[in-house]
Amino acid sequence: MVRQCFVCEVCDTELEDNTNSAKVQGSKDRMRRFNAQMKWIRDAIRATEGIVLPGCVPPVWLSIYP
């Protein structure tokens, strides 16, 4: 807390931001592709949010459908 930065617990050196590394960029690309592929599922779930299903009363159903 005194140094106002993140420090490695093993070697006590200041950690550097590494957002441009190939590993980070690969992870971002995989996440982007995953989100693109799952978009239709999220859209379908959002479309069903307002739907209210009727109550399930088996005795009534049994009397209607012999």
Contacts in CASP RR format, 6 or more apart in sequence:
PFRMAT RR
TARGET T0000
AUTHOR 0000-0000-0000
METHOD contacts of the structure
MODEL  1
MVRQCFVCEVCDTELEDNTNSAKVQGSKDRMRRFNAQMKWIRDAIRATEG
IVLPGCVPPVWLSIYP
3 14 0 8 1.000
5 14 0 8 1.000
5 15 0 8 1.000
6 14 0 8 1.000
6 15 0 8 1.000
7 13 0 8 1.000
7 14 0 8 1.000
7 15 0 8 1.000
8 14 0 8 1.000
8 15 0 8 1.000
18 24 0 8 1.000
END
